[in-house]
């Protein structure tokens, strides 16, 4: 006996023996034919069938459909799980919200029964509609390929055995076998984009080419193959050029801009996938990367902050905060600035480290001194003359993150003695009599 499900599984090197299959059944013609095929396949091969049905509660007929499928499964000895979609709890586009709800419910059933496969009755017409919708609304490359016959999820496979079959073939099978099914009258309404495509555009396409569904299938295959090759290129670029830590990803602007614009976008989508950016967000990031400004901080979304520091591009998956510091030091000891920095003031013991930028000398009798955040207009007197601290940071090519965290040391007369870790003033350098060492300690 020829069986569509068995044939599909054989062609795709998938096993049915002793597996658990969850099948989404709406009681429409497509899913009832799929359920019938499964029941017939079960006569030849040992596997478990579980029906998952969602009552969308938008039509009076939904009650009748639910009762029918419950009785049907009871007679056949098939396990069934039913869920109820409440539109009031999921406002927005009904079809999109209902689709999300169904897939979430299907996964719950898969997990309950430790299912191996989720079978769905999407067919060639559905796939044509999906491709056209995505072309009209926009998508990524994989999205333009439409539905896939087999999709790997975390612990199961989504399988669509009818994806190359026309709706007319399913209608023929249902009529031939006298399969009972229900017609959803809302599928004829032209309120939804998919329905308009189904009833107005698809017939015109088939009028031009009766084999159009095969051309759409070839289109899908070409796009999926192209996507696979591009993913390999993107993956290799990320492995070679992108670094990750707990809070961010970062890479070289120069290296990144050597890639084509298309690949730049694909790379950005790949490295920011956990925050699910849209095309506008990606375009905004590209504009910032291409900016002539050497230092930029820009909040892209509530979950992503863009930072440019000369050639270094960083994307932070957290909100960046730079608390202001104002600390008076009047005696020796350890002074914690933040979780990554502290200042240690100690008695003079040797002269080995005083030439380092993060260490300076001072006289206890001249205390107190103040460690504070940088202010607009700050100036420091160097051996070469007076310089704005902001210009000093530019000359040293200090990135914007460190700029925001820069600490200055000033005496009680508000003279800047040093920009800690970066430069010392001529006043400090002229100080010969000292008895304490001040060191800025920073974590890596």
C-alpha positions in Angstrom: 0.0 0.0 0.0 1.4 3.4 -1.0 1.4 5.8 1.8 2.3 9.5 1.6 3.8 9.6 5.1 5.8 6.4 4.8 7.1 7.5 1.4 8.1 10.9 2.8 10.0 9.4 5.7 11.8 6.9 3.5 12.8 9.6 1.0 14.2 11.8 3.8 16.0 9.0 5.7 13.8 9.3 8.7 12.7 6.4 10.9 9.1 5.8 12.0 9.6 2.5 13.9 8.8 2.9 17.6 8.7 6.7 17.4 6.2 9.1 18.9 4.5 11.5 16.5 2.5 14.5 17.6 0.2 15.7 14.7 -1.4 19.1 14.6 -5.1 18.6 13.7 -7.5 21.5 13.0 -10.2 19.1 11.6 -9.8 20.9 8.2 -9.3 18.8 5.1 -5.5 19.0 5.1 -4.9 17.8 8.7 -7.7 15.2 8.5 -6.0 13.7 5.4 -2.7 13.7 7.2 -4.2 12.0 10.3 -5.8 9.4 8.0 -2.4 8.7 6.3 -0.8 8.3 9.8 -3.5 5.9 10.9 -3.0 3.8 7.7 0.8 3.9 8.1 0.3 2.7 11.7 -1.2 -0.5 10.4 2.1 -1.3 8.8 4.7 0.2 11.2 4.6 0.4 15.0 4.7 4.0 16.3 2.6 6.2 18.6 0.2 8.9 17.4 -0.8 11.9 19.6 -3.2 14.5 18.3 -2.8 18.2 19.3 -5.9 20.3 18.6 -6.3 24.1 19.3 -9.8 25.5 19.7 -9.4 29.2 18.6 -12.9 30.0 20.1 -13.6 32.5 17.2 -16.5 30.5 15.7 -19.5 28.6 17.0 -18.4 25.7 14.8 -15.2 25.4 16.9 -17.2 23.6 19.6 -18.5 21.0 17.2 -15.0 20.5 15.7 -13.5 20.0 19.1 -16.2 17.4 20.0 -15.7 15.6 16.7 -11.9 15.2 17.0 -12.3 14.1 20.7 -14.7 11.4 19.7 -12.7 10.4 16.6 -9.5 9.9 18.7 -11.4 8.0 21.4 -12.8 5.6 18.8 -9.3 5.1 17.3 -7.6 4.8 20.6 -5.4 7.9 19.9 -4.2 10.2 22.7 -5.4 13.8 22.2 -4.5 17.1 23.9 -6.6 20.2 23.4 -5.8 23.9 24.1 -7.9 27.0 23.9 -6.7 30.2 22.3 -8.0 33.4 24.0 -7.6 36.3 21.7 -8.1 38.8 24.6 -4.9 37.5 26.1 -3.0 37.7 22.8 -4.0 41.1 21.2 -2.5 41.9 17.8 -2.6 40.3 14.5 -5.0 37.3 15.1 -3.4 34.9 12.6 0.2 35.7 13.8 -0.7 35.4 17.5 -2.7 32.2 16.9 0.2 30.7 15.0 2.6 31.5 17.9 0.2 30.0 20.3 -0.2 26.8 18.3 3.5 26.1 18.0 4.0 26.8 21.7 1.2 24.3 22.5 2.6 21.7 20.1 5.9 21.9 21.8 4.3 21.4 25.2 2.6 18.2 23.9 5.9 17.1 22.3 7.6 17.5 25.7 4.8 15.7 27.6 4.9 12.6 25.4 8.7 12.8 24.6 7.7 13.1 21.0 10.2 12.6 18.1 8.3 14.4 15.4 5.7 17.1 15.0 3.8 16.5 11.8 2.0 19.4 10.1 -0.3 19.3 7.1 1.1 22.3 5.2 1.0 21.7 1.4 2.4 23.3 -1.8 -0.3 26.0 -2.0 0.5 27.0 1.6 4.2 27.3 0.8 3.5 29.5 -2.2 1.3 31.8 -0.1 4.0 32.0 2.6 6.7 32.9 0.0 4.6 35.6 -1.5 3.7 37.0 1.9 7.3 37.2 2.9 8.3 38.8 -0.4 5.6 41.5 0.2 6.5 42.1 3.8 10.2 41.5 3.8 12.2 38.7 5.5 15.7 37.3 5.7 17.1 35.0 3.1 16.0 31.8 4.9 12.5 33.3 5.3 12.2 34.0 1.5 12.6 30.2 1.0 9.3 29.6 2.7 8.5 26.5 4.7 10.9 23.6 5.0 9.9 19.9 4.8 12.1 19.0 7.8 13.2 21.4 10.5 15.4 20.4 13.4 14.2 21.8 16.7 16.0 21.3 20.1 14.7 17.8 20.8 12.4 16.9 17.9 11.8 17.4 14.2 9.0 19.4 12.5 8.0 17.4 9.5 5.7 18.5 6.6 5.0 15.4 4.5 2.6 17.2 2.1 4.8 20.2 1.2 5.1 19.2 -2.4 1.5 18.2 -2.8 -1.2 20.5 -4.2 -4.4 21.2 -2.2 -6.3 19.6 -5.1 -4.6 16.3 -4.4 -5.6 16.4 -0.8 -9.2 17.2 -1.8 -9.1 14.2 -4.2 -7.9 11.9 -1.4 -10.5 13.1 1.1 -13.3 12.6 -1.5 -12.0 9.2 -2.5 -11.8 7.9 1.1 -14.9 9.8 2.3 -12.8 11.5 5.0 -14.9 13.7 7.3 -13.6 17.2 7.7 -14.8 20.7 8.6 -14.5 23.9 6.4 -13.4 27.0 8.2 -15.5 29.7 6.6 -13.1 32.5 7.8 -10.6 31.1 5.2 -12.8 32.6 2.5 -12.8 36.1 4.1 -10.5 38.7 2.4 -9.7 40.5 5.7 -6.4 38.7 6.0 -3.5 39.0 3.6 -3.0 35.3 3.3 -6.6 34.8 2.2 -6.4 37.5 -0.5 -3.2 35.8 -1.8 -4.9 32.4 -1.7 -8.0 33.4 -3.6 -6.8 36.2 -5.9 -3.1 35.8 -6.6 -2.4 32.0 -6.5 -5.1 31.2 -9.1 -3.6 33.7 -11.5 -0.2 32.1 -11.0 -1.5 28.7 -11.9 -3.4 30.1 -14.9 0.0 31.3 -16.2 1.8 28.0 -15.3 -0.2 24.9 -14.1 3.1 23.5 -12.7 4.0 26.7 -10.8 4.2 24.9 -7.4 7.3 23.0 -8.7 8.9 26.3 -9.7 8.3 27.6 -6.2 9.7 24.4 -4.7 12.9 24.9 -6.9 13.1 28.5 -5.8 12.9 27.4 -2.1 15.6 24.8 -2.6 17.9 27.4 -4.3 17.4 30.0 -1.6 18.0 27.4 1.2 21.2 26.2 -0.5 22.4 29.8 -0.9 21.6 30.5 2.7 23.6 27.5 3.8 26.6 28.6 1.9 26.3 32.2 3.2 26.0 30.9 6.8 29.3 29.0 6.3 31.0 32.3 5.2 29.5 34.2 8.1 30.4 31.5 10.6 34.0 31.5 9.4 34.2 35.3 9.6 32.8 35.3 13.2 35.3 32.5 14.2 38.2 34.4 12.8 37.3 38.0 13.6 34.7 38.4 16.3 35.4 38.0 20.0 32.8 37.4 22.7 32.7 38.0 26.5 29.9 38.0 29.1 28.6 41.5 28.2 29.5 42.1 24.6 30.8 41.1 21.2 33.5 43.1 19.5 35.5 43.3 16.3 37.6 45.5 14.0 35.8 48.1 12.0 38.4 47.9 9.2 38.1 44.1 8.9 34.3 44.2 9.0 34.0 46.9 6.3 36.1 44.7 3.9 33.0 42.5 3.6 30.2 43.2 1.2 27.2 45.1 2.5 25.1 42.0 2.3 27.5 40.0 4.4 27.9 42.8 6.9 24.2 42.6 7.5 24.2 38.8 7.8 27.1 39.0 10.3 25.3 41.6 12.4 22.1 39.5 12.5 24.2 36.4 13.5 26.1 38.0 16.4 23.0 39.8 17.8 20.5 37.0 17.3 19.8 36.8 21.1 18.2 40.3 21.1 16.3 39.7 17.8 17.0 43.0 15.9 15.0 44.2 13.0 16.3 45.5 9.6 16.0 49.1 10.8 18.2 48.3 13.9 20.8 46.7 11.6 20.8 49.6 9.3 21.3 52.0 12.2 24.3 49.9 13.5 25.8 50.0 10.0 25.4 53.8 9.8 27.2 54.1 13.2 30.0 51.7 12.1 30.6 53.8 8.9 30.6 57.1 10.9 33.7 59.2 10.6 33.5 59.9 14.4 36.2 58.0 16.2 34.2 57.6 19.5 30.5 56.8 19.7 28.1 55.4 22.3 24.6 54.9 21.1 21.7 52.9 22.5 20.2 50.8 19.7 17.5 49.1 21.7 16.8 48.6 25.4 18.9 45.5 25.2 21.8 46.6 23.0 24.3 49.5 23.1 26.6 50.3 20.3 30.2 51.5 21.1 32.8 52.6 18.6 36.3 53.3 19.8 38.5 54.1 16.8 38.8 50.8 15.0 37.1 48.8 17.7 33.4 48.1 17.4 31.6 46.7 20.5 28.0 45.6 20.9 27.0 45.5 24.6 24.0 43.3 25.6 23.5 45.5 28.7 22.9 49.1 29.6 26.1 51.0 30.1 26.3 53.1 33.2 29.1 55.4 34.3 28.5 56.6 37.9 30.3 59.8 38.9 33.2 59.5 41.3 34.2 62.1 44.0 36.4 60.7 46.7 38.5 62.5 49.3 41.7 60.8 50.4 43.2 62.1 53.6 45.2 59.1 54.9 46.8 55.8 53.7 44.5 52.9 52.9 42.6 51.2 50.1 39.8 53.2 48.4 37.3 51.2 46.2 36.2 53.2 43.1 34.0 50.5 41.7 34.0 46.7 41.3 36.9 46.9 38.8 39.0 49.7 40.2 40.6 50.8 43.5 43.2 53.3 44.6 45.8 52.2 47.1 47.6 54.8 49.2 50.7 53.4 51.0 53.8 54.5 52.8 56.9 54.9 50.6 58.9 51.7 50.5 60.9 51.6 47.2 61.1 53.6 44.0 60.7 50.8 41.5 57.2 51.5 40.3 56.8 55.3 40.5 57.6 55.8 36.9 54.5 53.8 35.8 51.5 55.8 34.7 49.2 54.1 37.2 51.5 55.0 40.1 52.5 58.4 41.5 54.1 59.9 44.5 53.0 62.5 47.0 53.6 64.0 50.4 51.4 63.0 53.3 51.6 66.5 54.7 49.9 67.8 51.5 46.8 65.7 52.0 43.8 65.7 51.5 43.6 65.1 47.7 40.5 64.3 45.6 39.9 61.6 43.1 37.0 62.5 40.8 35.4 61.9 37.5 36.6 64.1 34.6 34.7 67.3 34.0 34.2 69.3 30.9 36.9 72.0 30.6 39.4 70.1 32.8 43.0 71.2 32.0 46.4 69.7 33.1 49.7 71.4 33.1 52.3 69.2 31.4 56.0 69.8 30.8 55.1 70.9 27.3 52.4 73.3 28.4 48.8 73.4 29.5 46.4 70.9 27.7 42.7 70.2 27.9 42.2 66.7 29.4 39.8 65.9 26.5 42.5 66.8 24.0 45.0 64.6 25.9 42.6 61.7 25.7 42.3 62.2 21.9 46.0 62.4 21.5 46.4 59.1 23.4 43.6 57.6 21.3 41.7 56.7 24.5 38.4 55.0 23.6 35.0 56.4 24.7 34.4 53.8 27.4 37.6 54.6 29.2 37.0 58.3 28.6 33.8 58.0 30.5 35.6 56.3 33.4 38.7 58.5 33.5 39.7 59.7 36.9 41.6 62.9 37.7 43.6 63.5 40.9 43.5 67.1 42.1 45.0 68.8 45.2 43.2 70.8 47.8 43.7 73.9 45.6 41.9 72.2 42.7 45.0 71.8 40.6 44.9 68.6 38.5 47.9 66.6 39.6 47.3 63.6 37.2 44.9 61.9 34.9 45.2 58.5 36.6 46.9 55.9 34.5 47.4 58.3 31.6 49.5 61.4 32.5 51.1 63.3 35.4 51.2 67.1 35.7 54.5 69.1 35.8 53.6 70.0 39.4 53.7 66.4 40.4 56.8 65.7 38.5 58.5 68.6 40.2 57.7 67.2 43.7 60.9 65.6 45.0 60.2 65.2 48.6 57.6 62.4 48.9 56.6 59.8 51.5 53.5 58.1 50.1 52.7 56.1 46.9 49.3 56.3 45.2 48.5 53.4 42.9 45.4 52.8 40.6 44.7 49.1 40.5 42.4 47.9 37.6 41.0 44.5 36.9 41.6 43.1 33.4 
